[in-house]
Amino acid sequence: MTVTIVGSQLGDEGKGALVDLWGGDADVVVRYQGGDNAGHTVVRDGTEYKLSLVPSGAVRDKIGILGNGCVVNPRTLFDELEDLREQGLDPDVRVAERAHVIMPYHRRLDGIEEEAKADSDMKVGTTGRGIGPTYEDKAGRRGVRVGDLLDPEVLRERLAYAVPQKRAIIEEVYGLEAGEECDIDALHAEFSEFGRRLREEGMVVNCGDFLYETRQAGENVMFEGAQGTLIDIDHGSYPYVTSSNPTAGGAATGSGVGPTVVGQGEVVGVVKAYLSRVGEGPMPTELDGDEAEEALASDIREKGGEFGTVTGRPRRIGWLDLPMLRHASRANGYTGIGVNHLDVLAGLDTVKVGHAYELDGERLETMPATTEAWDRCEPVLREFEPWPEVNWTEVAEAGYDAIPDPAQTYLDYVAEEVDAPVYAVGVGPDRAETVELTNPFDH
């Protein structure tokens, strides 16, 4: 059995909470794309675990795999593993041999290129962690893969080919001085040592073969996407996107299992009950108009803790965007959804959603394909009866029927519009504060 967890919006939907909730029934949890730009916060028994690279299943003591679709910074990986051990966990993390390695020159170039775009419409608002440049090298066939770290001679060959190009870009294109990030000997020494640690700790796997054997043994696999559908490089608001495929199709290519494996399992879209965004790009339902809207956005931001897990940047806030969710449902093929942060909207004077768009006199039920057209869309808002502030811990203990009736109406509306039933409702950050209706592993 497989379950794929996908972000339905712009990231930060609370995917880690549902991976943690259902991870107890998984034997292996696989991250299939992205790198340490993907922040996941998991809360268990009041303890908060901030993860940027390690799969969320680590909090459940499950085998976690960084698949071949990931880009891996070994510095981050080992630091994060050490932090989790200091918090009393014993994470078992494996890394795909075919995954690409984020090198120091990737991070340097990421910062340089984003700064160069600062005054143009091409600024993306990256985390500066080298994700994009690493994927560029992957596509350009000049990348360093995890398997290369295990063979010092091969690693030196890879560096001897890639580093002079990076030095030339830094010095001749941007007119800056290259530093230690372009020192082949220093890079070789440091990353050969990472290779030694990976090998001696038994962390490197052939991901596709490992998952095949896992499934042949009758074990359950959970695929965990990072970020969200709207920053998928193919299906998102290009160019304000990441460099990989967070959508469900990426679970196959980013792990080495066949598309029929993912397709025969459950695909759960995670929805935040409102909208948030870090970085640049259109956001038709954004609360950024008059002072009252900005004050409302600030209140939601503070109550929902809407600050980037990785960057700490305050997130932009908006009403739930249904054209976005319809697009996500079609791109991913949801069998169910999980709706998080329902409690954050409690106690408001009004609750609205962007039900549709108007663009050049035409009504749209889903997103236009180009970001420029999306930026010109005006939201058609629908108003809902607000629901009161209640004791959400008691609601979580009592179950779905204890959710206030207006909030249930809101949830029913979302489920109908995305054509997928609600599997879970998050009413607080802790695992115990999620109302479960359906466990996808039992479905």
ABEGO torsion letter per residue (X at the ends): XBBBBBBABAEGAGAAAAAAAAAAABABBBBABEBAABBBBBBBGGBBBBBAABBAAAAAGBBBBBBAABBBBAAAAAAAAAAAAAAGBBBBBBBBAABBBBBAAAAAAAAAAAAAAAABAABAGBAGAGAAAAAAAAAAGABBBAAAAABAAAAAAAAAAAAAAAAAAAAAAAGBBBBAAABAAAAAAAAAAAAAAAAAAGABBBAAAAAAAAAAAGBBBBBBBBEBAAABAAABBOABBBABBABAAAAAAAAGBBAAAAAABBBBBBBBABBBBBEBEBBAABBABBAAAAAAAAAAAAAAGBBBAAAGBBBBBBBBBAAAAAAAAAAAGBABBBBBGAAAABGBABBBBBABBBBGGBBBABBBABAAAAAABBBBBBBBBBBBBBBAAAAAAAEAAABBAAAAAAAAAAAAAAGBBBABBBAEABAAABBBABBAAAX
